[in-house]
Amino acid sequence: MIICPITYQQSETKYSAKGLKILSRRLTELNDLQFTAQELRREAASRSSKMSIQGVQPKLSAVLNVQKEKFDIVDINGKFILKPQHHIFSQVPENEDLTMKLAKIAGIEVPVHGLVFSKDGTLTYFIKRFDREGRNKKLAVEDFAQLAELSRETKYNYTVEKLILLVETYCTFPILEKAKLFKRILFNFIIGNEDMHLKNYSVIARNNKIELAPAYDFLNSTILLSGEVEETALKIKGKNKKLNDKTLIDYLGRERMKLSEKTIKNTLSDFYSLRVSFQKLINISFLDSNNKELYLNLLNKRMKRLGLK
């Protein structure tokens, strides 16, 4: 049996029927990307000026061609983002896909995502754009750098306390969105994502309300960078390292967010109850054995620092 790179479930074929249905109910097979990882990076570089999506990781815009059972790379009107293997950092697609799956089972809203094979056997991460609806409708989305009137160059010049103010200012139901934000901040601490800057948070207008957009760009950056330099991109209580339960739960959750004891208790209970599920998902992921061990060790250490023993 093989493991489906979209669902992590055992399958007799490269992609399970369930995995294919996640992409499209009409999809019965999915062909590999007709590029090597190196060719995908070259394509990303050559098309970067034509895309609205930017960042450190190489990215490509794509649509799912159901008739030909494959992803087609496009310059405009893409419905998916493809992220191939990085030329420096190891297993970034596998890391991001696993982390987004962990976020999903933690109750964090995430877009459709998974891994697809390239013609050289490497894996590329795909994620469906959440700012597209139907054929051509574009939903209104603004990242927090835009809301704070900051740029890509100044996206780290902010604090989590100010992040809370943005939620209170722009979201329709701030109390609900602050609870979501609290869970995301704890999650990213637990899994070692030290790069949640302003452009990695967004609000979206849908269903007649403004709320936090689905999560994106979640990955364990700590194991990628081979060590803990910082634990959060945006400072909390004036610091971005040596965070613990007093900083994240007492100060952030209770004092600054003013969340109810029930909300805090339920959030912590969710993480505690998911510990074994997290470990199982990491162990069946497409990370190599070394990265799995690093991921698990960090997860256990961070859980203990929050008192989730």
Contacts in CASP RR format, 6 or more apart in sequence:
PFRMAT RR
TARGET T0000
AUTHOR 0000-0000-0000
METHOD contacts of the structure
MODEL  1
MIICPITYQQSETKYSAKGLKILSRRLTELNDLQFTAQELRREAASRSSK
MSIQGVQPKLSAVLNVQKEKFDIVDINGKFILKPQHHIFSQVPENEDLTM
KLAKIAGIEVPVHGLVFSKDGTLTYFIKRFDREGRNKKLAVEDFAQLAEL
SRETKYNYTVEKLILLVETYCTFPILEKAKLFKRILFNFIIGNEDMHLKN
YSVIARNNKIELAPAYDFLNSTILLSGEVEETALKIKGKNKKLNDKTLID
YLGRERMKLSEKTIKNTLSDFYSLRVSFQKLINISFLDSNNKELYLNLLN
KRMKRLGLK
1 10 0 8 1.000
1 11 0 8 1.000
1 12 0 8 1.000
2 10 0 8 1.000
2 11 0 8 1.000
2 12 0 8 1.000
2 13 0 8 1.000
2 14 0 8 1.000
3 9 0 8 1.000
3 10 0 8 1.000
3 11 0 8 1.000
3 284 0 8 1.000
3 286 0 8 1.000
4 10 0 8 1.000
4 11 0 8 1.000
4 14 0 8 1.000
4 15 0 8 1.000
4 16 0 8 1.000
4 18 0 8 1.000
4 19 0 8 1.000
5 14 0 8 1.000
5 15 0 8 1.000
5 97 0 8 1.000
5 114 0 8 1.000
5 115 0 8 1.000
5 116 0 8 1.000
5 117 0 8 1.000
5 123 0 8 1.000
5 286 0 8 1.000
6 15 0 8 1.000
6 16 0 8 1.000
6 18 0 8 1.000
6 19 0 8 1.000
6 20 0 8 1.000
6 22 0 8 1.000
6 23 0 8 1.000
6 114 0 8 1.000
6 115 0 8 1.000
6 116 0 8 1.000
7 16 0 8 1.000
7 18 0 8 1.000
7 19 0 8 1.000
7 22 0 8 1.000
8 101 0 8 1.000
8 281 0 8 1.000
8 284 0 8 1.000
8 285 0 8 1.000
9 16 0 8 1.000
9 18 0 8 1.000
10 16 0 8 1.000
11 17 0 8 1.000
14 30 0 8 1.000
14 117 0 8 1.000
15 29 0 8 1.000
15 30 0 8 1.000
17 28 0 8 1.000
20 27 0 8 1.000
20 28 0 8 1.000
20 29 0 8 1.000
20 30 0 8 1.000
21 27 0 8 1.000
22 112 0 8 1.000
23 30 0 8 1.000
23 64 0 8 1.000
23 112 0 8 1.000
24 64 0 8 1.000
24 66 0 8 1.000
26 66 0 8 1.000
27 64 0 8 1.000
27 66 0 8 1.000
27 69 0 8 1.000
28 69 0 8 1.000
29 69 0 8 1.000
30 69 0 8 1.000
30 70 0 8 1.000
30 116 0 8 1.000
31 68 0 8 1.000
31 69 0 8 1.000
31 70 0 8 1.000
32 116 0 8 1.000
32 117 0 8 1.000
32 118 0 8 1.000
32 119 0 8 1.000
32 121 0 8 1.000
33 40 0 8 1.000
33 70 0 8 1.000
33 71 0 8 1.000
33 82 0 8 1.000
33 116 0 8 1.000
33 117 0 8 1.000
33 118 0 8 1.000
33 119 0 8 1.000
33 124 0 8 1.000
34 70 0 8 1.000
34 119 0 8 1.000
35 43 0 8 1.000
35 84 0 8 1.000
35 118 0 8 1.000
35 119 0 8 1.000
36 118 0 8 1.000
36 119 0 8 1.000
36 120 0 8 1.000
36 122 0 8 1.000
37 84 0 8 1.000
37 85 0 8 1.000
37 118 0 8 1.000
37 120 0 8 1.000
37 122 0 8 1.000
37 124 0 8 1.000
38 87 0 8 1.000
40 58 0 8 1.000
40 60 0 8 1.000
40 82 0 8 1.000
40 84 0 8 1.000
40 85 0 8 1.000
40 118 0 8 1.000
40 124 0 8 1.000
41 58 0 8 1.000
41 84 0 8 1.000
41 85 0 8 1.000
41 87 0 8 1.000
43 60 0 8 1.000
43 73 0 8 1.000
44 58 0 8 1.000
44 59 0 8 1.000
44 60 0 8 1.000
44 84 0 8 1.000
45 58 0 8 1.000
47 60 0 8 1.000
47 61 0 8 1.000
47 73 0 8 1.000
47 75 0 8 1.000
48 54 0 8 1.000
50 75 0 8 1.000
50 76 0 8 1.000
51 59 0 8 1.000
51 60 0 8 1.000
51 61 0 8 1.000
51 75 0 8 1.000
53 59 0 8 1.000
53 61 0 8 1.000
53 81 0 8 1.000
54 152 0 8 1.000
55 152 0 8 1.000
57 83 0 8 1.000
57 86 0 8 1.000
57 92 0 8 1.000
58 83 0 8 1.000
58 84 0 8 1.000
58 86 0 8 1.000
58 87 0 8 1.000
59 81 0 8 1.000
59 82 0 8 1.000
59 83 0 8 1.000
60 73 0 8 1.000
60 81 0 8 1.000
60 82 0 8 1.000
60 83 0 8 1.000
60 84 0 8 1.000
61 73 0 8 1.000
61 74 0 8 1.000
61 75 0 8 1.000
61 76 0 8 1.000
61 78 0 8 1.000
61 80 0 8 1.000
61 81 0 8 1.000
61 82 0 8 1.000
62 71 0 8 1.000
62 72 0 8 1.000
62 73 0 8 1.000
62 74 0 8 1.000
62 78 0 8 1.000
62 79 0 8 1.000
62 80 0 8 1.000
62 81 0 8 1.000
62 82 0 8 1.000
62 126 0 8 1.000
63 71 0 8 1.000
63 72 0 8 1.000
63 74 0 8 1.000
63 77 0 8 1.000
63 78 0 8 1.000
63 79 0 8 1.000
63 80 0 8 1.000
64 70 0 8 1.000
64 71 0 8 1.000
64 72 0 8 1.000
64 79 0 8 1.000
64 80 0 8 1.000
65 71 0 8 1.000
65 72 0 8 1.000
71 80 0 8 1.000
71 82 0 8 1.000
71 116 0 8 1.000
71 126 0 8 1.000
73 82 0 8 1.000
77 136 0 8 1.000
78 129 0 8 1.000
78 132 0 8 1.000
79 128 0 8 1.000
79 129 0 8 1.000
79 132 0 8 1.000
80 126 0 8 1.000
80 127 0 8 1.000
80 128 0 8 1.000
80 129 0 8 1.000
81 126 0 8 1.000
81 127 0 8 1.000
81 129 0 8 1.000
82 116 0 8 1.000
82 124 0 8 1.000
82 125 0 8 1.000
82 126 0 8 1.000
83 92 0 8 1.000
83 93 0 8 1.000
83 96 0 8 1.000
83 124 0 8 1.000
83 125 0 8 1.000
83 126 0 8 1.000
83 127 0 8 1.000
84 93 0 8 1.000
84 118 0 8 1.000
84 122 0 8 1.000
84 124 0 8 1.000
84 125 0 8 1.000
85 91 0 8 1.000
85 92 0 8 1.000
85 93 0 8 1.000
85 122 0 8 1.000
85 123 0 8 1.000
85 124 0 8 1.000
86 92 0 8 1.000
89 224 0 8 1.000
90 224 0 8 1.000
90 291 0 8 1.000
91 286 0 8 1.000
91 287 0 8 1.000
91 288 0 8 1.000
91 291 0 8 1.000
92 125 0 8 1.000
92 219 0 8 1.000
92 224 0 8 1.000
93 115 0 8 1.000
93 123 0 8 1.000
93 124 0 8 1.000
93 125 0 8 1.000
94 115 0 8 1.000
94 123 0 8 1.000
94 125 0 8 1.000
94 285 0 8 1.000
94 286 0 8 1.000
94 287 0 8 1.000
94 291 0 8 1.000
95 219 0 8 1.000
95 220 0 8 1.000
95 223 0 8 1.000
95 224 0 8 1.000
95 287 0 8 1.000
95 291 0 8 1.000
95 295 0 8 1.000
96 125 0 8 1.000
96 217 0 8 1.000
96 218 0 8 1.000
96 219 0 8 1.000
97 113 0 8 1.000
97 114 0 8 1.000
97 115 0 8 1.000
97 125 0 8 1.000
97 285 0 8 1.000
97 286 0 8 1.000
98 220 0 8 1.000
98 281 0 8 1.000
98 282 0 8 1.000
98 285 0 8 1.000
98 286 0 8 1.000
98 287 0 8 1.000
98 295 0 8 1.000
99 191 0 8 1.000
99 193 0 8 1.000
99 218 0 8 1.000
99 219 0 8 1.000
99 220 0 8 1.000
100 110 0 8 1.000
100 113 0 8 1.000
100 114 0 8 1.000
100 127 0 8 1.000
100 215 0 8 1.000
100 218 0 8 1.000
101 113 0 8 1.000
101 281 0 8 1.000
101 285 0 8 1.000
102 187 0 8 1.000
102 191 0 8 1.000
102 278 0 8 1.000
102 281 0 8 1.000
102 282 0 8 1.000
103 110 0 8 1.000
103 184 0 8 1.000
103 187 0 8 1.000
103 215 0 8 1.000
103 218 0 8 1.000
104 110 0 8 1.000
105 274 0 8 1.000
105 277 0 8 1.000
105 278 0 8 1.000
105 281 0 8 1.000
106 183 0 8 1.000
106 187 0 8 1.000
106 270 0 8 1.000
106 271 0 8 1.000
106 274 0 8 1.000
107 183 0 8 1.000
107 270 0 8 1.000
108 180 0 8 1.000
108 183 0 8 1.000
108 184 0 8 1.000
108 187 0 8 1.000
108 215 0 8 1.000
109 180 0 8 1.000
109 212 0 8 1.000
109 214 0 8 1.000
109 215 0 8 1.000
110 214 0 8 1.000
110 215 0 8 1.000
110 216 0 8 1.000
110 218 0 8 1.000
111 127 0 8 1.000
111 128 0 8 1.000
111 129 0 8 1.000
111 130 0 8 1.000
111 214 0 8 1.000
111 216 0 8 1.000
112 127 0 8 1.000
112 128 0 8 1.000
113 125 0 8 1.000
113 126 0 8 1.000
113 127 0 8 1.000
113 128 0 8 1.000
114 125 0 8 1.000
114 126 0 8 1.000
114 127 0 8 1.000
115 123 0 8 1.000
115 124 0 8 1.000
115 125 0 8 1.000
115 126 0 8 1.000
115 286 0 8 1.000
116 123 0 8 1.000
116 124 0 8 1.000
116 126 0 8 1.000
117 123 0 8 1.000
117 124 0 8 1.000
118 124 0 8 1.000
123 286 0 8 1.000
127 216 0 8 1.000
130 139 0 8 1.000
130 141 0 8 1.000
130 204 0 8 1.000
130 213 0 8 1.000
130 214 0 8 1.000
130 216 0 8 1.000
131 138 0 8 1.000
131 139 0 8 1.000
131 141 0 8 1.000
131 204 0 8 1.000
131 213 0 8 1.000
132 138 0 8 1.000
132 139 0 8 1.000
133 139 0 8 1.000
139 204 0 8 1.000
139 205 0 8 1.000
139 206 0 8 1.000
140 204 0 8 1.000
140 205 0 8 1.000
141 202 0 8 1.000
141 203 0 8 1.000
141 204 0 8 1.000
141 205 0 8 1.000
141 213 0 8 1.000
142 202 0 8 1.000
142 203 0 8 1.000
143 198 0 8 1.000
143 199 0 8 1.000
143 200 0 8 1.000
143 201 0 8 1.000
143 202 0 8 1.000
144 158 0 8 1.000
144 163 0 8 1.000
144 166 0 8 1.000
144 198 0 8 1.000
144 199 0 8 1.000
144 201 0 8 1.000
144 202 0 8 1.000
144 203 0 8 1.000
145 151 0 8 1.000
145 152 0 8 1.000
145 154 0 8 1.000
145 155 0 8 1.000
145 197 0 8 1.000
145 198 0 8 1.000
145 199 0 8 1.000
147 166 0 8 1.000
147 169 0 8 1.000
147 170 0 8 1.000
147 203 0 8 1.000
148 158 0 8 1.000
148 162 0 8 1.000
148 166 0 8 1.000
148 198 0 8 1.000
150 157 0 8 1.000
150 158 0 8 1.000
150 198 0 8 1.000
152 199 0 8 1.000
155 197 0 8 1.000
155 198 0 8 1.000
155 199 0 8 1.000
156 197 0 8 1.000
156 198 0 8 1.000
156 233 0 8 1.000
156 234 0 8 1.000
158 197 0 8 1.000
158 198 0 8 1.000
158 234 0 8 1.000
159 234 0 8 1.000
159 235 0 8 1.000
159 236 0 8 1.000
159 238 0 8 1.000
160 185 0 8 1.000
160 232 0 8 1.000
160 234 0 8 1.000
160 235 0 8 1.000
160 236 0 8 1.000
160 252 0 8 1.000
160 256 0 8 1.000
161 236 0 8 1.000
161 237 0 8 1.000
161 256 0 8 1.000
163 181 0 8 1.000
163 198 0 8 1.000
163 201 0 8 1.000
163 234 0 8 1.000
164 178 0 8 1.000
164 181 0 8 1.000
164 256 0 8 1.000
164 257 0 8 1.000
167 174 0 8 1.000
167 177 0 8 1.000
167 178 0 8 1.000
167 181 0 8 1.000
167 212 0 8 1.000
168 174 0 8 1.000
168 178 0 8 1.000
170 203 0 8 1.000
170 210 0 8 1.000
171 177 0 8 1.000
171 203 0 8 1.000
171 209 0 8 1.000
171 210 0 8 1.000
171 211 0 8 1.000
171 212 0 8 1.000
172 209 0 8 1.000
172 210 0 8 1.000
172 211 0 8 1.000
173 209 0 8 1.000
173 211 0 8 1.000
176 211 0 8 1.000
177 211 0 8 1.000
177 212 0 8 1.000
178 257 0 8 1.000
178 258 0 8 1.000
178 259 0 8 1.000
179 259 0 8 1.000
179 263 0 8 1.000
179 267 0 8 1.000
180 211 0 8 1.000
180 212 0 8 1.000
181 201 0 8 1.000
181 212 0 8 1.000
181 257 0 8 1.000
182 252 0 8 1.000
182 253 0 8 1.000
182 257 0 8 1.000
182 259 0 8 1.000
182 263 0 8 1.000
182 264 0 8 1.000
182 267 0 8 1.000
183 267 0 8 1.000
183 270 0 8 1.000
184 196 0 8 1.000
184 212 0 8 1.000
184 215 0 8 1.000
185 196 0 8 1.000
185 232 0 8 1.000
185 248 0 8 1.000
185 252 0 8 1.000
186 248 0 8 1.000
186 249 0 8 1.000
186 267 0 8 1.000
186 268 0 8 1.000
186 271 0 8 1.000
186 306 0 8 1.000
187 218 0 8 1.000
187 271 0 8 1.000
188 196 0 8 1.000
188 218 0 8 1.000
188 232 0 8 1.000
189 231 0 8 1.000
189 232 0 8 1.000
189 243 0 8 1.000
189 248 0 8 1.000
189 302 0 8 1.000
189 306 0 8 1.000
190 271 0 8 1.000
190 299 0 8 1.000
190 302 0 8 1.000
190 303 0 8 1.000
190 306 0 8 1.000
191 218 0 8 1.000
191 220 0 8 1.000
191 295 0 8 1.000
191 298 0 8 1.000
191 299 0 8 1.000
191 302 0 8 1.000
192 220 0 8 1.000
192 221 0 8 1.000
192 222 0 8 1.000
192 223 0 8 1.000
192 231 0 8 1.000
192 298 0 8 1.000
192 302 0 8 1.000
193 218 0 8 1.000
193 219 0 8 1.000
193 220 0 8 1.000
193 221 0 8 1.000
193 222 0 8 1.000
194 221 0 8 1.000
194 222 0 8 1.000
194 225 0 8 1.000
194 228 0 8 1.000
194 229 0 8 1.000
194 230 0 8 1.000
194 231 0 8 1.000
194 232 0 8 1.000
194 233 0 8 1.000
194 240 0 8 1.000
195 217 0 8 1.000
195 219 0 8 1.000
195 221 0 8 1.000
195 233 0 8 1.000
196 217 0 8 1.000
196 232 0 8 1.000
196 233 0 8 1.000
196 234 0 8 1.000
197 233 0 8 1.000
197 234 0 8 1.000
198 234 0 8 1.000
200 216 0 8 1.000
200 217 0 8 1.000
200 233 0 8 1.000
201 212 0 8 1.000
201 213 0 8 1.000
202 212 0 8 1.000
202 213 0 8 1.000
202 216 0 8 1.000
203 210 0 8 1.000
203 211 0 8 1.000
203 212 0 8 1.000
203 213 0 8 1.000
204 210 0 8 1.000
204 211 0 8 1.000
204 212 0 8 1.000
204 213 0 8 1.000
204 214 0 8 1.000
220 295 0 8 1.000
220 298 0 8 1.000
222 228 0 8 1.000
222 298 0 8 1.000
223 291 0 8 1.000
223 294 0 8 1.000
223 295 0 8 1.000
223 298 0 8 1.000
228 241 0 8 1.000
229 241 0 8 1.000
230 240 0 8 1.000
230 241 0 8 1.000
231 240 0 8 1.000
231 241 0 8 1.000
231 242 0 8 1.000
231 243 0 8 1.000
232 240 0 8 1.000
232 241 0 8 1.000
232 243 0 8 1.000
233 240 0 8 1.000
234 240 0 8 1.000
236 243 0 8 1.000
236 247 0 8 1.000
236 248 0 8 1.000
236 251 0 8 1.000
236 252 0 8 1.000
237 247 0 8 1.000
237 251 0 8 1.000
237 252 0 8 1.000
239 247 0 8 1.000
243 305 0 8 1.000
244 305 0 8 1.000
244 306 0 8 1.000
245 305 0 8 1.000
245 306 0 8 1.000
245 307 0 8 1.000
248 306 0 8 1.000
249 264 0 8 1.000
249 268 0 8 1.000
249 306 0 8 1.000
253 259 0 8 1.000
253 264 0 8 1.000
254 264 0 8 1.000
268 306 0 8 1.000
268 308 0 8 1.000
271 303 0 8 1.000
271 306 0 8 1.000
271 308 0 8 1.000
272 303 0 8 1.000
272 308 0 8 1.000
275 303 0 8 1.000
275 308 0 8 1.000
278 299 0 8 1.000
279 296 0 8 1.000
279 299 0 8 1.000
282 292 0 8 1.000
282 295 0 8 1.000
282 296 0 8 1.000
282 299 0 8 1.000
283 292 0 8 1.000
283 296 0 8 1.000
285 292 0 8 1.000
287 295 0 8 1.000
303 309 0 8 1.000
END
